[in-house]
Amino acid sequence: MKFFVSLITLLLTITPIANAGPINPAHISADAKWIFHLNLEQARKWELVKQWHAKMEQQDKYKKHLKKWVTKLGMDPTKNLLGVTLYDNTYARHNGIVLLAIQNVDRKTLATQFNKNHPEATSTTYRKRHLSTWVEKRGPYGSHEVTGCLVNDGLIVMGGNPKRVREALDVIDGHRESLGEGRKVLQGFDTEAILACRAIDVDEQYQKNTRCPVLQRCHAATMSFSVKNDVMHLKYNLLAESAEVASRMKGAVTGCIAIMNLQLGDDDEAEQLVDAIEVDAQGKRLLINWQAPSETFYKVLKNQMKTWRDKHKSGWHWHNKDKHQPSQDTPGHTRSKKSRHTSKKEKKQQRDPYNDFDL
C-alpha cells in the first residue's frame, strides 16, 4: 500500500477538475476495522490548494513529476482520479483494499500502459470481470503481491491478493454486506472532511508491532481535516488503553507544543498557530483540536521554509547549476579522494526537500 500513500501525497498538491463525492459506505465491507478517505470534491474548493496548484503548474519539476505519474498510472491523476478510499477488516500488512474513483479514462490506453509496466502480470476472471495480479517492488517492506480490477468506467479496485479483491467486488455488487448507518467504524467519521480516517478494535499484536505511536497506545482513533469558510480544522479523537495512558499522551503533546514554540523564535503569527492547539484528556479519551485561517497558515509556512532555507543555505548548492560553492581544493584545504565524491545516500540527505515543490 506504500505506492498509494505516495499517490495520496501527490493528490494533496493538485486540484481536480471534477467532483469526487463523500465516502460511499455501499462500497465498503461491513466488517471493516479501519477506513481512510480523501474527498477531492472538498479539496478543490480550498483556496490554498488552488493557489498551490497554480504555483506548481509554472514549475518544470512539477511537470516532470506529473509526467512520471501519468506514465506509471496510464492516466492523468489531475484530471482522471477523483477520490481515494482505503479500508480493511484486519491490521495485517498488504491486506487492505483501495478504491479509486475515476473518470474519462481510456480503457485501451490504461491497459496498454499497465501491460508495459507489468508484463509479468497474470490474469483471472471473476463475475465477468478481469483481475490482474503482479508483484509490487517499491516500499520499505519489500516485494508484495497486488491485484487490481477495473470495475467500470468510474471505479478501480486494488488489494493485496485476488481473494481480497473478489470479496471487495462482492460488496460493490451487493453480494456481500456493506457498511450501513450506525456502524461502529463510521461513528464520529466526518464524511464531509477533505481527509478523514478511523480505526477501531486495534488488536494487541498489532500494537506491539506497529510503528504508529498513536495506535501503539489506543484501541480506537479518529482523525479529520476539513476547511470551512477558508478556516482549517484538524481534529483527533483517541481512545487510549487507560486514563493514565491518555494523561501521559496529553503530557507528550503539550511538551511538543512547548518545544515548537521555542523553535519558532520571534514569529508571533507562528506562535499563535501553535497556541491554537487544544488538548484535553477525558478519562481514556484524548481530544486534540486545532483551527486556523488558511491565509495565516500559508504565510507562516512560507516564512518558516524561508528561515529554514537560510539557515542551511551553504549546504544546498550542490544541485543548483546557477550557484557554485568555492572549491575546497586549494592550498591548505586539500580533500581526500574519498571526500571528493558524494554518494547517492549523502546527496539524498543533503537535498532540500522543499525545492521540488517551491511555494
VENGI-V123586 format. One record per backbone hydrogen bond with DSSP energy under -0.5 kcal/mol. NH is the residue of the N-H (numbers start at 1). CO is the residue of the C=O. Records with the same first field share a line. If there is no record, write none. Layout:
BEGIN
NH=CO ; CO
END
This chain:
BEGIN
4=1
5=1
6=2
7=3
8=4
9=5
10=6
11=7
12=8
13=10
14=11
16=14
17=78
23=191
25=23
27=24
28=25
30=177
32=29
33=88
34=88
35=198
36=86
37=196
38=84
39=37 ; 194
40=38 ; 82
41=20
43=39
44=40
45=42
46=43
50=46
51=47
52=48
53=49
54=50
55=51
56=52
57=53
58=55
59=56
63=59
64=60
65=61
66=62
67=63
68=64
69=65
70=66
71=67
72=68
73=69
74=70
77=75
79=76
80=76
81=77
82=80 ; 101
83=101
84=38
85=99
86=36
87=97
88=34
95=92
97=87
98=158
99=85
100=98 ; 156
101=83 ; 99
102=100 ; 154
103=80
107=105
110=106
111=107
112=108
113=109
114=110
115=111
116=112
117=113
118=114
121=118
122=133
124=131
126=129
129=126
131=124
132=148
133=122
134=146
136=134 ; 144
137=135
142=139
144=136
146=134
147=159
148=132
149=157
151=149 ; 155
152=155
155=152
156=100
157=149
158=98
159=147
160=96
165=161
166=162
167=163
168=164
169=165
170=166
171=167
172=168
173=169
174=171
175=170
176=170
179=25 ; 28
183=180
186=183
187=183 ; 184
189=186
190=188
191=189
193=190
194=225
195=225
196=37
197=223
198=35
199=221
200=33
202=219
207=203
208=204
209=205
210=206
213=211
216=212
217=214
218=214
219=239
220=239
221=199
222=237
223=197
224=235
225=195
226=233
228=231
231=228
232=292
233=226
234=290
235=224
236=288
237=222
238=286
239=220
240=238 ; 284
241=217
246=242
247=243
248=244
249=245
250=246
251=247
252=248
253=249
254=250
255=251
256=252
257=253
258=254
259=255
260=256
261=257
262=258
263=259
264=260
265=261 ; 262
267=264
268=266
271=267
272=268
273=269
274=270
275=271
276=272
277=274
278=289
280=287
282=280 ; 285
283=281
285=282
286=238
287=280
288=236
289=278
290=234
292=232
294=230
297=293
298=294
299=295
300=296
301=297
302=298
303=299
304=300
305=301
306=302
307=303
308=304
309=305
310=306
311=307
312=308
313=310
315=312
316=313
320=317
321=319
323=320
330=328
333=330
340=336 ; 337
341=338
343=341
347=343
348=344
349=345
350=346
351=347
353=351
355=352
356=353
358=355
END
